Amino acid sequence: MGLSTRSLFRPARPQWAALIAVGLFALGCGFYMRYGVIQHTPTGLACDAGPPTLLCMTRGAAIATYQTGGFGAFALAAAALNLLRPRMALFVVAIAAAAFGLVLYNVLSGLAGALLILSLARPTAGAT
């Protein structure tokens, strides 16, 4: 019984740079959606009184998804799949969904972040 020669799932430096950029972009989108659209009183009043615009439909969809826990559930599902079979694409999707969900106070997004950290200790999907 020797040590396993399987390599761990570790993004390379350029991939980390892209992950950080995606995470920061998702955080920025989450902050804009929360403070610039959902909690912005004039926007809410305009959406309630006026004709449906793309911004108002996006606001309504974000509120409905938040109320059902959709952001956190999506982030948790992507992170769980990444934990089972680590892939860079799943990691990117999960980190973006978790960052967006954390800004909107979704608890499952925090659990998704924990699963993403655990996935870094898993062997790569193609390693034998």
Residue frames relative to the residue before (quaternion, step in Angstrom):
aa qw qx qy qz dx dy dz
M 1.0000 0.0000 0.0000 0.0000 0.00 0.00 0.00
G 0.0378 -0.8139 0.5793 -0.0232 3.56 -0.21 1.26
L 0.6553 -0.4829 0.3974 0.4236 3.48 -1.32 0.07
S 0.5042 -0.6481 0.4827 0.3044 3.53 -1.08 0.71
T 0.3012 -0.7597 0.5511 0.1683 3.55 -0.99 0.84
R 0.3771 0.7323 -0.4847 0.2942 3.57 1.23 0.30
S 0.3551 -0.7371 0.5331 0.2156 3.55 -0.88 0.91
L 0.4749 -0.6742 0.4944 0.2749 3.53 -1.14 0.71
F 0.5676 -0.5751 0.4691 0.3564 3.52 -1.30 0.48
R 0.1885 0.7695 -0.5803 0.1885 3.55 -0.34 1.27
P 0.3354 -0.7330 0.5508 0.2164 3.59 -0.60 1.06
A 0.4804 -0.6529 0.5059 0.2950 3.56 -1.12 0.70
R 0.7225 -0.4555 0.2950 0.4284 3.58 -1.25 0.26
P 0.6729 0.4640 -0.3326 0.4705 3.65 0.82 -0.75
Q 0.6277 0.5248 -0.3345 0.4677 3.58 1.10 -0.65
W 0.6193 0.5239 -0.3423 0.4742 3.60 1.05 -0.71
A 0.6344 0.5271 -0.3327 0.4573 3.57 0.98 -0.79
A 0.6602 0.4872 -0.3015 0.4856 3.58 0.99 -0.81
L 0.6340 0.5302 -0.3285 0.4571 3.60 1.00 -0.78
I 0.6497 0.5042 -0.3173 0.4723 3.57 0.96 -0.84
A 0.6494 0.5127 -0.3161 0.4642 3.58 0.97 -0.84
V 0.6575 0.4959 -0.3102 0.4749 3.61 0.93 -0.85
G 0.6604 0.5155 -0.3078 0.4511 3.58 0.94 -0.86
L 0.6757 0.4792 -0.2913 0.4785 3.57 0.94 -0.86
F 0.6244 0.5242 -0.3367 0.4711 3.59 1.05 -0.70
A 0.6574 0.4985 -0.3080 0.4738 3.59 0.96 -0.85
L 0.6275 0.5185 -0.3329 0.4760 3.59 1.03 -0.73
G 0.6549 0.5146 -0.3052 0.4618 3.56 0.95 -0.87
C 0.6512 0.4971 -0.3121 0.4811 3.57 0.97 -0.83
G 0.6476 0.5216 -0.3152 0.4573 3.57 0.99 -0.78
F 0.6573 0.4956 -0.3072 0.4775 3.57 0.96 -0.85
Y 0.6460 0.5045 -0.3274 0.4701 3.59 0.95 -0.81
M 0.6682 0.5010 -0.3135 0.4518 3.59 0.86 -0.93
R 0.7061 0.4712 -0.2802 0.4483 3.56 0.88 -0.89
Y 0.8097 0.3069 -0.1490 0.4775 3.57 0.63 -1.12
G 0.7290 0.4275 -0.2502 0.4724 3.59 1.09 -0.53
V 0.7760 0.3024 -0.1609 0.5297 3.57 1.17 -0.47
I 0.7615 0.3953 -0.2343 0.4571 3.61 0.55 -1.13
Q 0.7965 0.3009 -0.1605 0.4993 3.61 0.74 -1.00
H 0.5020 0.6377 -0.4323 0.3930 3.60 1.25 0.03
T 0.4129 -0.7672 0.4393 0.2191 3.58 -0.34 1.29
P 0.6726 0.4814 -0.3375 0.4494 3.67 0.75 -0.80
T 0.6347 0.5169 -0.3363 0.4658 3.59 1.03 -0.71
G 0.6530 0.5170 -0.3102 0.4583 3.57 0.96 -0.85
L 0.6655 0.4937 -0.2990 0.4732 3.57 0.96 -0.85
A 0.6526 0.5074 -0.3126 0.4679 3.57 1.00 -0.80
C 0.6622 0.4954 -0.3104 0.4687 3.59 1.00 -0.76
D 0.6629 0.5007 -0.3075 0.4639 3.58 1.04 -0.71
A 0.7586 0.4059 -0.2075 0.4655 3.59 0.99 -0.77
G 0.7706 0.4105 -0.1996 0.4447 3.56 0.95 -0.79
P 0.6965 -0.4299 0.3474 0.4577 3.54 -1.31 -0.15
P 0.5709 -0.6117 0.4118 0.3609 3.61 -1.08 0.60
T 0.1051 -0.7681 0.6307 0.0348 3.54 -0.81 1.08
L 0.6958 -0.4481 0.3379 0.4482 3.55 -1.28 0.12
L 0.6353 0.5279 -0.3271 0.4590 3.59 1.00 -0.80
C 0.6767 0.4883 -0.2938 0.4662 3.60 0.93 -0.87
M 0.6460 0.4991 -0.3259 0.4767 3.59 1.02 -0.72
T 0.6325 0.5150 -0.3239 0.4795 3.58 1.05 -0.76
R 0.6290 0.5325 -0.3190 0.4681 3.57 1.02 -0.82
G 0.6762 0.4934 -0.2904 0.4637 3.57 0.90 -0.93
A 0.6546 0.5037 -0.3097 0.4711 3.58 1.00 -0.82
A 0.6514 0.5098 -0.3178 0.4634 3.60 0.98 -0.81
I 0.6520 0.5057 -0.3172 0.4675 3.59 0.98 -0.81
A 0.6665 0.4982 -0.3037 0.4640 3.58 0.92 -0.89
T 0.6623 0.4943 -0.3063 0.4724 3.58 0.98 -0.82
Y 0.6286 0.5317 -0.3265 0.4642 3.58 1.04 -0.76
Q 0.6832 0.5082 -0.2930 0.4349 3.59 0.86 -0.96
T 0.7211 0.4066 -0.2480 0.5032 3.59 1.09 -0.57
G 0.4986 -0.6755 0.4187 0.3462 3.60 1.27 -0.02
G 0.2823 0.8189 -0.4644 0.1848 3.56 1.21 0.43
F 0.6435 0.5280 -0.3391 0.4382 3.59 0.94 -0.80
G 0.6951 0.4680 -0.2744 0.4718 3.57 0.88 -0.92
A 0.6397 0.5214 -0.3298 0.4584 3.58 1.00 -0.78
F 0.6496 0.5044 -0.3159 0.4731 3.58 0.99 -0.81
A 0.6597 0.5013 -0.3036 0.4705 3.58 0.94 -0.89
L 0.6617 0.5052 -0.3038 0.4634 3.58 0.97 -0.86
A 0.6479 0.5103 -0.3220 0.4649 3.60 0.97 -0.80
A 0.6680 0.4878 -0.3053 0.4719 3.60 0.91 -0.86
A 0.6670 0.4929 -0.3048 0.4683 3.60 0.98 -0.81
A 0.6405 0.5135 -0.3294 0.4665 3.59 1.03 -0.73
L 0.6403 0.5005 -0.3246 0.4839 3.59 1.00 -0.76
N 0.6516 0.5060 -0.3108 0.4721 3.56 1.02 -0.76
L 0.6224 0.5260 -0.3454 0.4655 3.58 1.08 -0.64
L 0.6791 0.4849 -0.2910 0.4679 3.58 0.99 -0.81
R 0.7996 0.0197 0.0398 0.5988 3.56 0.95 -0.89
P 0.2224 -0.8342 0.4881 0.1281 3.61 0.20 1.26
R 0.1025 0.7570 -0.6338 0.1217 3.51 -0.82 1.12
M 0.5639 -0.6239 0.4227 0.3378 3.56 -1.03 0.74
A 0.6429 0.5329 -0.3313 0.4392 3.61 0.94 -0.82
L 0.6612 0.4885 -0.3050 0.4808 3.59 0.96 -0.82
F 0.6219 0.5448 -0.3365 0.4509 3.56 1.04 -0.76
V 0.6536 0.5106 -0.3085 0.4657 3.58 0.97 -0.88
V 0.6608 0.5005 -0.3075 0.4672 3.60 0.88 -0.92
A 0.6851 0.4936 -0.2886 0.4513 3.57 0.87 -0.95
I 0.6744 0.4829 -0.3184 0.4590 3.61 0.90 -0.79
A 0.6369 0.5144 -0.3327 0.4680 3.60 1.03 -0.70
A 0.6808 0.4773 -0.2931 0.4720 3.60 0.89 -0.90
A 0.6516 0.5098 -0.3200 0.4617 3.60 0.99 -0.76
A 0.6526 0.5063 -0.3194 0.4645 3.60 0.94 -0.82
F 0.6597 0.4961 -0.3051 0.4749 3.59 0.95 -0.85
G 0.6869 0.4939 -0.2800 0.4537 3.57 0.96 -0.89
L 0.6166 0.5561 -0.3540 0.4303 3.60 1.04 -0.66
V 0.6391 0.5192 -0.3276 0.4632 3.57 1.02 -0.75
L 0.7235 0.4050 -0.2306 0.5092 3.58 1.09 -0.68
Y 0.5216 -0.6934 0.3746 0.3267 3.58 1.21 0.63
N 0.3666 0.7079 -0.5227 0.3022 3.57 0.76 0.97
V 0.4069 -0.7620 0.4559 0.2144 3.56 -0.48 1.25
L 0.6335 0.5467 -0.3458 0.4244 3.59 0.98 -0.74
S 0.5727 0.5870 -0.3825 0.4257 3.59 1.16 -0.44
G 0.6186 0.5311 -0.3368 0.4710 3.58 1.10 -0.62
L 0.6430 0.5013 -0.3107 0.4886 3.56 1.04 -0.79
A 0.6127 0.5381 -0.3444 0.4652 3.57 1.07 -0.70
G 0.6324 0.5282 -0.3272 0.4627 3.59 1.03 -0.76
A 0.6413 0.5145 -0.3199 0.4708 3.57 1.02 -0.77
L 0.6545 0.4991 -0.3149 0.4726 3.59 0.98 -0.78
L 0.6168 0.5379 -0.3483 0.4571 3.58 1.08 -0.65
I 0.6337 0.5109 -0.3283 0.4792 3.58 1.03 -0.73
L 0.6563 0.5063 -0.3123 0.4640 3.58 0.97 -0.83
S 0.6243 0.5616 -0.3508 0.4145 3.59 1.03 -0.68
L 0.5862 0.5785 -0.3777 0.4232 3.59 1.19 -0.37
A 0.6716 0.4664 -0.2990 0.4920 3.59 1.24 -0.24
R 0.5508 0.6097 -0.3897 0.4160 3.59 1.28 0.15
P 0.5322 -0.5950 0.4772 0.3676 3.58 -1.16 0.47
T 0.5936 -0.5692 0.4221 0.3815 3.56 -1.16 0.53
A 0.6337 -0.5779 0.3662 0.3611 3.54 -1.17 0.60
G 0.7552 0.3967 -0.2225 0.4720 3.59 0.96 -0.75
A 0.5278 0.6557 -0.4112 0.3499 3.63 1.22 -0.13
T 0.1377 -0.7816 0.6029 0.0815 3.54 -1.14 0.67
